[in-house]
């Protein structure tokens, strides 16, 4: 089929796909008329988004298949041409089915999210408040705020100093997060307006909790604190502190070590000119060819545990001072 016949084929396809735009019908005609070329998944996806019925689109593909076979070359090339045409249109049908599955999964995901948010709206209105949070320099910043109104697209909450601080802690000062009740999902909320004492938050994407499961604030030391790990029966190995909390540390060793989660080790380290030694339990460990990374939990009655609590408190004050310097986010002005 030559280029001059493509508009004629596109007009014929219009009878089967009346919702489709002329641009996409012409692109579909080009695909149907050239079985030697690979089909374009984007064209099929766009036809679906324009409201084309999948059965009609399937019929159009079969129509193109028959058209191509009617225009096959001479007898000596017939078998090869038939195989090429059939393979081409089989791929188009496969792409159509793949796009339909993706669209169905997307719709199911959207409906599931809408159901969870609807359930959460009832919970927030009954409770009269919602807990929002953000992370600033790995520190959770939280605010419990009064709920003024809730509808399908957005939530209205009362303005407070805690809310201002929590919004300022987020990226670009525009978003906050909340954990959906009776769910393991986090809902992102976007600030869309502030009228008087009321802030409108639009529902955004949902995602699974990851770091929210940590019970204690994690602090990243600068510079990394040197540590010596004493392993019974295996000697000592040097390490550095990746992060720490009032309850434990994340360490990276100078060489791989052969211990398992649940093992007890001893750590030696210096802080403010004072040497400390403490037993610790290995909570998790990962190894590669050069290092081991591990999380340890310290004995609650150790001097190291007390020192870490003081270090975390100092770090928190520093982080909050940094956050205060950011001031009121633009989204609330």
C-alpha positions as CSV (number, residue, x, y, z in Angstrom):
1,X,0.0,0.0,0.0
2,X,1.4,3.4,-1.0
3,X,1.2,6.6,1.0
4,X,-1.7,8.0,-1.1
5,X,-3.9,5.1,0.1
6,X,-3.2,5.6,3.8
7,X,-5.9,8.4,4.2
8,X,-8.5,6.1,2.6
9,X,-7.6,3.3,5.1
10,X,-7.7,5.8,7.9
11,X,-11.3,6.8,6.9
12,X,-12.3,3.2,6.8
13,X,-10.9,2.7,10.3
14,X,-12.9,5.7,11.5
15,X,-16.1,3.7,11.0
16,X,-14.9,1.1,13.4
17,X,-13.2,3.6,15.8
18,X,-15.3,6.8,15.7
19,X,-13.8,8.1,19.0
20,X,-10.2,8.1,17.6
21,X,-8.5,11.3,16.5
22,X,-7.5,11.6,12.8
23,X,-3.8,11.8,13.8
24,X,-3.9,8.5,15.7
25,X,-6.0,6.8,13.0
26,X,-3.5,7.8,10.3
27,X,-0.7,6.4,12.5
28,X,-2.7,3.2,13.0
29,X,-3.2,3.0,9.2
30,X,0.6,3.3,8.7
31,X,1.1,0.4,11.2
32,X,-1.5,-1.8,9.5
33,X,-0.1,-1.1,6.0
34,X,3.5,-2.0,7.0
35,X,3.7,-5.4,8.6
36,X,7.5,-5.5,8.2
37,X,7.8,-2.6,10.7
38,X,7.4,-3.2,14.5
39,X,4.1,-2.0,15.9
40,X,4.0,1.1,18.1
41,X,2.6,0.4,21.6
42,X,2.1,4.1,22.3
43,X,-0.3,4.5,19.4
44,X,-2.4,1.6,20.8
45,X,-2.3,3.1,24.3
46,X,-3.4,6.5,23.0
47,X,-6.3,5.0,21.1
48,X,-7.4,3.3,24.3
49,X,-7.2,6.5,26.3
50,X,-9.3,8.2,23.6
51,X,-12.1,5.8,24.5
52,X,-11.8,3.3,21.7
53,X,-13.5,0.0,22.5
54,X,-11.0,-2.8,22.8
55,X,-13.1,-5.1,20.7
56,X,-13.4,-2.5,18.0
57,X,-9.6,-1.9,18.1
58,X,-9.1,-5.7,17.8
59,X,-11.4,-5.8,14.8
60,X,-9.5,-2.9,13.2
61,X,-6.2,-4.9,13.6
62,X,-7.8,-7.9,12.0
63,X,-9.1,-5.7,9.2
64,X,-5.5,-4.5,8.6
65,X,-4.2,-8.0,8.7
66,X,-6.7,-9.0,5.9
67,X,-5.8,-5.9,3.9
68,X,-2.1,-6.7,4.1
69,X,-2.6,-10.3,3.0
70,X,-4.7,-9.1,0.0
71,X,-1.6,-7.1,-1.1
72,X,1.0,-9.8,-0.7
73,X,3.9,-9.9,-3.3
74,X,4.6,-12.5,-6.0
75,X,4.2,-16.3,-5.4
76,X,7.8,-17.0,-4.6
77,X,7.7,-14.6,-1.6
78,X,4.2,-15.5,-0.5
79,X,5.1,-17.8,2.5
80,X,7.6,-15.3,3.9
81,X,5.2,-12.4,3.5
82,X,2.3,-14.3,5.2
83,X,4.5,-15.2,8.2
84,X,5.7,-11.6,8.5
85,X,2.2,-10.2,8.3
86,X,0.8,-12.7,10.8
87,X,3.6,-12.2,13.2
88,X,3.2,-8.4,13.0
89,X,-0.5,-8.5,13.8
90,X,-0.1,-11.1,16.5
91,X,2.3,-8.7,18.2
92,X,-0.2,-5.9,17.8
93,X,-2.9,-8.0,19.5
94,X,-0.4,-8.9,22.3
95,X,0.4,-5.2,22.8
96,X,-3.3,-4.4,22.9
97,X,-3.9,-7.0,25.6
98,X,-0.8,-5.7,27.6
99,X,-2.2,-2.2,27.5
100,X,-5.6,-3.3,28.6
101,X,-4.1,-5.2,31.6
102,X,-2.0,-2.1,32.6
103,X,-5.1,0.1,32.4
104,X,-7.1,-2.4,34.5
105,X,-4.4,-2.6,37.1
106,X,-4.2,1.2,37.2
107,X,-7.9,1.5,37.7
108,X,-8.0,-1.1,40.5
109,X,-5.1,0.6,42.2
110,X,-6.9,4.0,42.0
111,X,-10.2,2.5,43.3
112,X,-8.3,0.8,46.2
113,X,-6.6,4.1,47.1
114,X,-9.9,6.0,47.0
115,X,-11.5,3.4,49.3
116,X,-8.7,3.7,51.8
117,X,-8.9,7.5,51.8
118,X,-12.7,7.4,52.2
119,X,-12.3,5.1,55.2
120,X,-9.6,7.4,56.6
121,X,-11.8,10.5,56.1
122,X,-14.5,9.0,58.4
123,X,-11.8,8.2,61.0
124,X,-10.3,11.7,60.9
125,X,-13.7,13.4,61.2
126,X,-14.8,11.1,64.0
127,X,-11.5,11.7,65.9
128,X,-11.4,15.4,65.0
129,X,-7.7,15.4,64.4
130,X,-5.0,14.0,62.2
131,X,-1.2,13.3,62.8
132,X,1.0,14.7,60.0
133,X,4.7,14.4,59.7
134,X,7.8,15.0,57.6
135,X,11.5,14.3,57.8
136,X,14.1,17.0,58.2
137,X,17.8,15.8,58.2
138,X,16.5,12.3,58.9
139,X,14.6,13.5,62.0
140,X,10.8,13.1,62.1
141,X,8.9,16.3,62.6
142,X,5.3,15.7,63.6
143,X,2.1,17.7,64.2
144,X,-1.4,16.8,65.5
145,X,-3.8,19.2,63.9
146,X,-7.6,19.7,64.1
147,X,-9.6,18.5,61.1
148,X,-12.1,21.1,60.0
149,X,-13.5,19.4,56.9
150,X,-12.9,16.4,54.6
151,X,-14.1,15.6,51.1
152,X,-13.2,13.4,48.2
153,X,-10.3,15.5,46.9
154,X,-8.9,17.4,49.9
155,X,-8.7,17.7,53.6
156,X,-9.1,21.0,55.6
157,X,-7.1,21.3,58.8
158,X,-6.5,24.1,61.3
159,X,-3.4,26.2,61.0
160,X,-1.0,25.9,64.0
161,X,2.7,26.5,64.7
162,X,3.3,22.8,64.7
163,X,1.7,22.4,61.3
164,X,3.9,25.3,59.9
165,X,7.0,23.6,61.2
166,X,6.0,20.2,59.8
167,X,5.2,21.6,56.3
168,X,8.5,23.6,56.4
169,X,10.4,20.3,57.1
170,X,9.2,18.7,53.8
171,X,10.7,19.0,50.4
172,X,10.0,22.5,48.9
173,X,7.7,23.2,51.9
174,X,4.7,21.9,50.0
175,X,3.9,18.4,51.3
176,X,3.2,16.5,54.5
177,X,2.5,12.8,55.1
178,X,0.2,10.8,57.2
179,X,-0.1,7.0,57.8
180,X,-3.6,5.8,56.7
181,X,-5.5,4.2,59.6
182,X,-5.6,0.4,59.7
183,X,-3.1,0.3,56.8
184,X,0.6,0.1,56.1
185,X,0.4,2.9,53.5
186,X,1.6,6.4,53.8
187,X,-0.5,9.2,52.1
188,X,1.2,12.3,50.8
189,X,-0.8,15.5,51.1
190,X,-0.1,18.7,49.1
191,X,-0.7,22.2,50.5
192,X,-3.0,23.9,47.9
193,X,-4.3,26.9,49.8
194,X,-4.5,28.8,53.1
195,X,-7.6,30.9,53.9
196,X,-7.6,32.5,57.3
197,X,-6.9,29.7,59.9
198,X,-7.7,26.9,57.5
199,X,-5.2,25.0,55.3
200,X,-6.4,22.8,52.4
201,X,-4.4,19.6,51.8
202,X,-4.9,17.7,48.5
203,X,-4.6,13.9,48.5
204,X,-1.6,12.7,46.6
205,X,0.1,9.4,46.0
206,X,0.3,6.5,48.5
207,X,3.4,4.4,49.2
208,X,4.6,1.7,51.6
209,X,6.2,2.5,54.9
210,X,9.9,2.0,55.1
211,X,11.8,4.2,57.5
212,X,8.6,5.0,59.5
213,X,9.1,1.7,61.2
214,X,12.2,2.9,63.1
215,X,11.4,3.5,66.7
216,X,14.2,6.1,67.4
217,X,15.5,9.1,65.6
218,X,18.6,8.4,63.5
219,X,21.5,10.9,63.4
220,X,24.3,10.9,60.9
221,X,27.6,11.9,62.7
222,X,30.0,14.3,61.0
223,X,32.7,13.2,60.8
224,X,32.1,9.4,61.1
225,X,32.9,8.2,64.6
226,X,35.7,5.5,64.8
227,X,34.7,2.3,66.6
228,X,36.5,-0.9,67.6
229,X,34.4,-4.0,67.5
230,X,35.6,-6.8,69.8
231,X,34.3,-10.3,68.6
232,X,34.8,-13.1,71.0
233,X,37.2,-15.7,69.5
234,X,37.9,-13.6,66.4
235,X,39.8,-10.6,67.8
236,X,39.0,-6.9,67.0
237,X,38.2,-5.0,63.8
238,X,37.9,-1.3,63.2
239,X,34.7,0.3,62.1
240,X,33.0,3.7,61.6
241,X,29.5,4.9,62.6
242,X,27.1,5.5,59.7
243,X,24.4,6.7,62.0
244,X,23.3,6.4,65.6
245,X,20.2,6.6,67.7
246,X,19.6,6.6,71.5
247,X,19.2,2.8,71.2
248,X,21.9,1.7,68.8
249,X,24.2,2.3,65.9
250,X,24.7,1.5,62.2
251,X,28.3,0.5,61.6
252,X,30.5,-0.2,58.5
253,X,33.6,-2.3,59.2
254,X,37.1,-2.0,57.6
255,X,36.9,-5.7,56.5
256,X,34.2,-8.4,56.3
257,X,33.4,-10.1,59.6
258,X,31.8,-13.5,60.2
259,X,29.0,-13.0,62.7
260,X,25.3,-13.4,62.6
261,X,22.2,-11.5,63.8
262,X,21.7,-12.2,67.5
263,X,25.4,-12.4,68.3
264,X,26.8,-10.3,71.2
265,X,29.8,-8.1,70.5
266,X,31.6,-5.4,72.5
267,X,32.4,-1.9,71.1
268,X,35.0,0.5,72.2
269,X,34.9,4.2,71.1
270,X,35.9,7.7,72.1
271,X,33.6,10.7,72.6
272,X,34.6,14.1,73.9
273,X,37.9,12.6,75.0
274,X,36.2,9.9,77.1
275,X,36.7,6.2,76.3
276,X,33.6,4.0,76.4
277,X,33.0,0.2,76.2
278,X,29.7,-1.5,75.9
279,X,28.1,-4.9,75.0
280,X,25.8,-4.8,72.0
281,X,23.5,-7.2,70.1
282,X,23.8,-7.5,66.3
283,X,20.4,-6.7,65.0
284,X,21.2,-7.2,61.2
285,X,24.3,-7.6,59.0
286,X,25.1,-7.3,55.3
287,X,28.4,-8.3,53.8
288,X,30.3,-7.6,50.6
289,X,33.9,-8.3,49.5
290,X,35.4,-5.4,51.3
291,X,33.1,-4.5,54.2
292,X,30.3,-5.5,56.5
293,X,27.4,-3.2,57.4
294,X,25.6,-4.0,60.6
295,X,23.0,-2.5,63.0
296,X,23.6,-3.0,66.7
297,X,21.4,-2.5,69.7
298,X,23.1,-1.4,72.9
299,X,22.5,-2.6,76.5
300,X,20.0,-0.2,78.0
301,X,22.0,0.2,81.3
302,X,25.4,0.9,79.6
303,X,27.4,4.1,79.7
304,X,27.3,4.2,75.9
305,X,23.5,4.1,75.9
306,X,23.4,7.2,78.2
307,X,26.0,9.0,76.1
308,X,24.1,8.2,72.9
309,X,20.9,9.7,74.4
310,X,22.8,12.9,75.2
311,X,24.3,13.0,71.7
312,X,20.9,12.5,70.0
313,X,19.4,15.3,72.2
314,X,22.2,17.7,71.1
315,X,21.7,16.7,67.5
316,X,18.0,17.2,67.7
317,X,18.4,20.7,69.1
318,X,20.8,21.5,66.3
319,X,18.3,20.1,63.7
320,X,15.4,22.0,65.1
321,X,17.4,25.2,65.1
322,X,18.2,24.6,61.4
323,X,14.5,24.0,60.7
324,X,13.5,27.2,62.5
325,X,15.8,29.2,60.2
326,X,13.8,28.1,57.2
327,X,10.8,30.1,58.5
328,X,7.3,30.0,57.0
329,X,7.1,28.0,53.8
330,X,5.9,29.9,50.7
331,X,2.9,27.6,50.4
332,X,1.4,29.1,53.6
333,X,2.1,32.8,52.8
